[in-house]
Amino acid sequence: MSSPATRRLLDLLGIDLPVIQAPMAGVSPPAMAASVSQAGALGSIGVGAVDAAAARGMIHAVRARTQRPFNVNVFAHRPAVVDPAREAAWIERFRPAFARFHAEPPLQLREIYQSFQVDDAMLAVLVDERPHVVSFHFGLPDAPRMRMLQAAGIVLVASVTSLAEARAAQAAGVAAVVAQGYEAGGHRGVFDPDTPDERLATAPLVRLLAGEIALPIIAAGGLMTGSDIAGALRMGAAAAQLGTAFVATDESLADEGYRAALFSDAARHTVMTRAISGRPARSLASRFTDLTADIPDGEVPHYPVAYDLGKALHAAARAKGAHGYGAYWAGMGAPRARAMSAAALVRKLADEIR
Ligand SMILES: Cc1cc2nc3c(=O)[nH]c(=O)nc-3n(C[C@H](O)[C@H](O)[C@H](O)COP(=O)(O)O)c2cc1C
């Protein structure tokens, strides 16, 4: 728990425990981040799916509850490519699914959130608010944006899934990388979803990066207990980032259907799918993943345009009391999820690491 790499990272992040609660856009609220940070780990909020004003509100909501460091996570993906023919075909494909809930699919699909690569208002909020840590998912912002965040004294972290991405992150000047293995829940952080994916699992990825990268490595993917975290530290990680474990906590925004699925047999069947949002992401098997299992990636609209339809179908189903169409993101560790408060989970993880 106290290797030189871990001590260096804890100092950098201003925390006591080598545990990071993963930013989970739409699932991890400010109250979760604050509880986790208060308990000595690093709490995170995900602002990838909200605009700059809402992000500022979330930052203030964390600060109203804790003075301790926390992480603000943005999506730095290549901005969406509009493809009207592909999108029209996607809408038609789902018309029968909407009809089952007496609903119509959207007439058009939208790019429902802006990438941090082009979001000047979000950059201005982060520079102004100066959270202790900012992390990137899906890629890296350009050099001027990196410099502005660094000049504001913010510690920068990037998710990576391969050695090439880790090298790019190191060259861009981040202070640490999240090594996200294929087991991980939620979206894969791959920089370019249209190039072949190496699909490295967490353990081989951490070991590979530990031998090649000078930065502290944060292991992510399938880690649910303190003993899992201790194992990752032994492989050369300086800390661990856990998402699915926190989906199960009291503070999580996971709805009734999501929680029920997480604590059911569905937890043993996670699938990597691009059909929900347009980017590969690991989800609990659901009606939506069954419906889309055979669709070739090339037919799915680009991220996050596809997500506009996925969210609309989920809303239509929920309006009729049907579950199973939500984005029930979870990693391969899902069967070991434990329900408790976020602070209790951090305390439990700390005990188990020891
Ligand atoms: C519900 C959910 C939402 C997620 N949302 C984000 C996000 O907004 N930003 C991000 O960088 N990572 C996100 N992730 C991925 C996590 O950062 C992390 O890589 C992953 O949770 C680790 O695997 P685990 O879920 O097996 O712990 C999400 C993961 C989950 C489970």
The ligand as an ORCA input file, in Angstrom:
! r2SCAN-3c Opt
* xyz 0 1
  C     -21.723      3.287    -14.643
  C     -20.372      3.663    -15.161
  C     -20.195      4.914    -15.730
  C     -18.915      5.305    -16.146
  N     -18.747      6.585    -16.618
  C     -17.480      7.021    -16.843
  C     -17.248      8.405    -17.104
  O     -18.174      9.225    -17.152
  N     -15.966      8.794    -17.289
  C     -14.912      7.914    -17.191
  O     -13.761      8.324    -17.341
  N     -15.110      6.613    -16.944
  C     -16.372      6.156    -16.760
  N     -16.558      4.832    -16.456
  C     -15.410      3.894    -16.467
  C     -14.621      3.978    -15.170
  O     -13.819      5.134    -15.162
  C     -13.674      2.788    -14.961
  O     -12.794      2.662    -16.046
  C     -14.402      1.481    -14.762
  O     -15.541      1.642    -13.972
  C     -13.482      0.463    -14.101
  O     -14.020     -0.810    -14.161
  P     -15.045     -1.411    -13.051
  O     -16.385     -0.822    -13.425
  O     -14.975     -2.860    -13.315
  O     -14.580     -0.961    -11.718
  C     -17.829      4.411    -16.050
  C     -18.036      3.139    -15.491
  C     -19.285      2.766    -15.038
  C     -19.452      1.405    -14.411
*
